[in-house]
Amino acid sequence: GGDTGGACPDGVAPTTQLPDIDFRFLSVTSSQFVALVRITNNTSGFIRGWSLQFSLIENMTVGRHWESVFTQNPDGSYLVTNIESNACIPAGENITFGFDGSHDGTFAEPLGCAFGNQSCTFLRLVQVSNESDDAGQLPTGLELGMPYPNPFHAETRLELALGATSHVRATLWDVSGRLVRVVHDGVLSASASHALRVGAASLSPGLYLVRVEDGQGHAETRKILLGR
């Protein structure tokens, strides 16, 4: 298949170098949070199977998680390991996983970071523009967050960040490559957060693809799963 995840090719030496690990809060309310972690393999080898350990401050509790397996260690820290479909990260590719949870009014980025048995650092998942100080949160092009919730029943939403005001077309496709519906087709302003919503109305349960394109040639695709 054309999926980048899954099994790595045999006979190629895996990398021993650390990937880039980015962390970002997708949304924070007075008592809840949704977080996204992206692991980017900028080495020349590939990563076969991965594990990431970190701690959260005591005020924060992990609820649901996706595209990952979470285990809480006796000391309260979290061990996150791959699922089958994202076990392999080829050179130049990245995978993302996410989790949500609650907090009591105080929240902070994860503490500590261990990838495999090597200590690591969480980078901020923002690209800073050098041209103006107030555009620090905007991406250089188009950034599409992970769908949440996923799998979904009534509605899923995807956070979309745009570095420049542009014409955005968001489309929903089924796995056979058939266009199901146009989610959005129009101009969106430069913003760190637009919400794209996909409702379950008139959809059959199963796997779909959301594709978002802007007028500058950037495009991103996310898989969403409509549960029964």
C-alpha positions, 0 to 999 in steps of 0.5 A: 500500500501507499501508507508511509507507516507500518513495516520498515524495509528490511536490511536497512540500518535504522538511525540512532540519531534523535528525531525532532519532537514537536509539542503543541496545545491545539486547544485549551479551555478552563478545564480541558486541553487537547495536545498534539505531538509530531515526530519528524525523522530528519536523519538519513536512516529510518525509525523502526518502532518508537517510544516516547516518555514524558511527565505532566504536572500534577494538575493535568490528567490524560484522558483519551489519546489517538494514533498511539498507545499510552501507559502510565508508569508507577512514577506517574510519567507517561510512556507512549508507543507506536501503533502498527500503522505508524511504527516506521518513520522513513527518513524525511517523514513525520508522524503525529499523535494526540491526547486530551485531558483535564486540568484544574486551571494550571497547565504546562508543556510536558516535562522531561523527554526521552525517546527510546533511551535517549533524552530529548527536548520538546520543540514548539510546533510553531514557525516564527516569521522574521518579518514581523513580531506579531505574526509569531504564531502563524505557519509559513504555509498551511498547517492542518491539525489532527482530526478530533475526535477520531474516530467520530460519530456526530462530528469531527473537527480539524484545526487549520492554521494559515500563514497568509490569507488565501483561498482554501478548498477542503474536500472529503473523499472516500477510500476509493477516491470518490469526492464525497463533499466539499467541506469549505471552498472560499477565502480564509484569513491568515490565522493560527486557528480556523476550525474545519468541521465534518459532520456525519450526516449522510455518511456511511461508517468507514474511513474517509480522507480530508484534503485541504489545499490553499491557493499557494500550492500547499496541501495536506490530507488527514484520515478520519474514521466514522464509527458505527 
